[in-house]
């Protein structure tokens, strides 16, 4: 697949739109145990009311601590799990409502996934040629064996490997090389959209940079859109156009990457940013990450972050905050909303009278 500059999608074109996404896992004990102990069924609410959009040619990153629901969102989007509620609209088609294989397969070909552990995601009994060419054969993109061999060699070159590597097995490669094979396999079906679930967390730092730069080059050349899952904010800063910060199944802040990194509004986002090493040694005040994530089966009332939040008030312990627009971002925080309202009011009342338009 070649991305032609004259066919660059407009920035306003939305490829994926997720709205009201919910998903729970049944973590109940066996029926017999529940009857003996008199306990009801228990559900872990992994994802609650998630909304975001991804535009063509852009990267939307979901970040947060382990257990916040990032990977569950990725699995829901790609179809590995079905949502309890909400819509997953890909090119205007609600994937969550499709039930027939004939409806799903054409859309499934247009998306791919890169997993966290390249060693576990590659079949150890298959040669690299078979691994990469499997999507080509499954979706019947090419039928001639010679054409499939040529396309596989092209994909290997695309990710910085040699066509001769197609004869080898996955165990003969390093971690970074195996992730390049995973990327080549993802590209084999000629997708428009790739879900990247912690694609570099299992790699050394130097190799991480190589893989991330490769993914950015491929995005620019092929016009790919990414849903990028990561807990590493330094990596997200390098990759993302839009960022969503998740905590205990909810989005607590979302917006343009520059806005999130330069002017974070949510206390949790600020705490996450303070975990990034201060390589430039600016000397700015940093607060360590305090407390632990609450039990997701029995989350605290109100804002789930309030037990760890230095700005928590009485309303935070009772009312769940909704996402509200603050500058360029959307933030779910009572304290941030109050601070923004005070700042807006101060700016309004300090405006000179000659800047107002008189209405008579």
N, C-alpha and C positions, 0 to 999 in steps of 0.2 A: 504494500500500500504506500503510495506516494502522496504527500501533502503538497498541493500546489498553492503558491502564494496568492494567486488571483482568486482562489476559492476560499480564502480565509473567512471563517464564520464571524459574523458580527458579534460584538461583545455582549449584546443584549439577548442573544440566542441562548435559551436555557435547555440544557441536555437532560438534566435530572432534577426533579423537584420532589422532595420528601415533605410530607405534611401530616401532623398528628400521629406520628409513628409510635406504636406501643407494642411491647412484647414482654411476656412473663414466663418464667420457668416454674414448673411444678416441682417443688423440693419436699413434698410431703413424705412422711414415713409410709411404709406399706399399710394397706387397709386394716389388716389384723392388728398391727401395733396401735393404730389410731383408735380402733374400737376398744382395745384393752385400756389404753391410757386416756380415752375420752378427749382426744385432741382433734381439731378440725384440720382440713388440708391447708398447706402453707404454700404461698407463691412468692417467688422472688421477682420483683418488678425491675427487670433489667433495663428497659427503655421506656421512658414516659414522655409523651408529647414532644417528639423531636421534629423540628422544622428546619430545612435548609434547602438551598438550590445550588447547583453547579452549572456554570456556563461552559460553553464549548471552548476548548483550548485552555481551560483554567484548572487550578488545583484547589480543592477544598480540604482542609486538614481538620481532623478531630483529635483533640489532645485531652489528656487527663491522666490521673493516677490509675494504676491497675485496678480493674473491677468496676470502672465507672460506666461501662457499657459500650465502649468504642467498637470493639470487635463484633459485638452483637449487632450493632447497626450495619457493619460491613456485611455480615452474614445475611441479614434481612434484605439488603439492597441487591446482593448477588443471587438471592434465591435459595440459599442453603437452609434458611428458616423462613417460616411464614409469619407475618405480623398478626397480632391480635386485633389491631385496629390501625387505621391510617392509610395513606396512599403513598406509593412509590411510582412516580410518573417518569418514564424514560421515553423521551421524544414524544411526549403527550399521551403515552399509553400507560395505564395503571397496571404495573406488573403484579401487584398484590391481588388483583381480581382475575388474573388469567388462570385457567385450569387445564386447558387443552394443550397437549404437547405441540401440536401444529401451530399454536399461537405463540408459545414460549420460545421455541428453538430459533426462529429468525432474529428475535431480540437478544437471546442469549449469546448468539454469535458476535454481536456488536459490543459485548463486554467481556472482560477477563479479570483474573485475580492473581496477585503475587503474594505469596504467603510469607510468614515470618521466618520459618526454618527451611532453607532451601534443601537441606539434606532429607528432611522428612517428607517434603512435597514432591520429590522425584522418585520414580520407581527404580529401586536399586538393581532390578533384574533386566531393565531395558537399556539399550544403548541410547546415547544422546540423540541420534538421528530419529529413533522411534518416538522418543519423548516429545521432541519438537514438532514432528510431522503428524502426531496424533490428531490435533485439532483440524489440520488440513484435510485429513481423511474423514474424520467424523462429520464435519460440515460439508464435505464433498466440494471443497473449493477447487481442487485439482484432481484429475483422475489418472493422468499419465504419470507413470512411475518416475520417468526421467525429469518431468517438470517438478514433481514433489521433491526429488533430490536437489534440484537446482534451487528451489525456493528455500529448503532447509539450509543449504550452504549460504544463501543470501542472508538469512536470519542470523546465522552464526557470525558472519562478518559484521552484521548490523550491531551486535552487542560486544564486539571486540574479541571474538574467538575465531579459530581457524575452521574451515570446512572439514579438515582432518579430525577435529575433535568429535565429530559426529559418530565416529567409530568406537569411542571410548564409553565407559560406564561412569555414572555419577561419582563413585567413590574415588576415582582417579583425579578429581579436581579439588581445588581449595574452596573454602566457603564463598569467597567473592566470585569465583568462576561458576560455582553452582547457581548462585543468584543470577548471574548473567544468562545461564541456561533457562532459568525460570522466566526471565524477562523475554527471552526469545520464544519460549512456548506461549507466553501470553500474547505476543505479537502475531503468532502464527494464524490466528483466526481473523486478522485484520480488524481489531476492535477500535471503537471510538472512545471507549470509556474503560479505565482500568482501576480496580480497587486494590490498593497497596496496604496490606495489613502488617505494620511494623517491618517493612522490607529490609531494613538495615540494622535492626537491633541485635542480631546474632553475629554481626561482623565487626572486625577491628575498625578503629576510628579511621585509619588511612584508607581502608577498603570502602568504608561507608561513603567517603567523599567521592571516590571513583564511581560508585553505583548511583549516587544521587546526581552527579553531573551527567552520567549516561542517560538517566531518566529525563532530565531537563532537556538534553539535546534531542531525544526522541520526541518529547512533547512539542518542542518548537518545530521540528521537521515534519512530524506526522499529524500535528493538530490534535493530540490526545488530551483527554480530560481525566483527571485523577481524583479519586477519593483517597486521601492519604491519612492512614491511622498511625499515630505515634504518641509516645509519652515524652519524647525528646524535643523540647522547644527550640533548641538550636537548629535541629534538622528541619523542623517545621518552618522556622524563619527563612531558611534557605529555599524551601520548596513552594510554600503556599501563597496563593493570592487571597484566599478567604480562610478564616480560622473559626472553628467552633470549640469552645472549652466546655467539657462535660464533667459533671460531678453527680455521682450516685444516680445515673440514668437520665439526668436532665441537662439541657444546655443552660449554662449560667452566663455565658457571654459569647457573642458571635459577631463577626464583622470583618472588614478588610484587615489583612495581616499587619500593615503599617500602623493602623489605629490600635490594634490589640497589643502590639509590642511597644509602641511609643507612648501610648496613653491608656493603659489598662484601667478599667473602671471597677471591676469586681474584685473584692479582696482575695478570692481564691486564685484569680488570674495573676494578681500581684505576687502571691506566695509562690506560684509556679515559676514566674519569671525570676524570682530571687534564687531559685535553684540552679540557674545557668551560671557557670563559672565566669567570674569577672576577669577575663583574660587581659583586658586593657588596664586593669588595676585603677579604676576610677575613684575608688574609695567611698562610693555611695553606701548609704545605710542599707543593710539587708536583714530581713527577718527570716529565721529558720522556719521550715514547715512544722507546724505544731499539731499535736493531736493525731487521732487515727480516724480512718473512714468508719462511719457508723455501720451497724448491721443492716445490709440492704433488705433483709427479710422483714425487719421491724425498724424502718427509718424513723428519725425524730420528726415530730410535728413541725409545721411551718417550713421555713427554709432548712433544707437538709444540712447546710454548711454552718448553721448557727452555733453548734457546739465548739467549732474551731475558729470562729470568726471574731476578730478583735473589735468589730464595729456592731456586733449583735445587740439588738434592743428587744423590748417586749413584743413588738409586732413581728419580729423575725421568728419568734418561738411559736407563733400562732398561725400566721398567714403565709401561704406559699407565694413567693414573688413571681410575677409574670414578666416575660421579656418586654422591655420598653426601650424605645429609641433614645439613646444618649449619644449626641454628636453623630459619628458615622456608624456606631455599633449598636447592638441590642444587648441589654444587660438585664438579668433577673436578680435584682438586689434592691431592697428597701433603702439601705443607706446610700447607695450610689444614686438612686433616683432622687432622694431628698437633697443630696449634695448638688446634683445637677439643677434641680429646681431653684435652689438658693442662688446658685451661680447665675442662672438665667435671669432671676428677678433682680439681682444686683446689677447685672449688665443693662437691664431694661431701665432701671431707675437712674442709673448714672449716665444714660444717653442724653446728649445735649438737646434742648428743646427744638433747635432749628433742624434737627434730623427727623422730627415727627411731621407727618402730613396732617394738616388741620382739616377737619371735616365740618362743614357748615351746611 
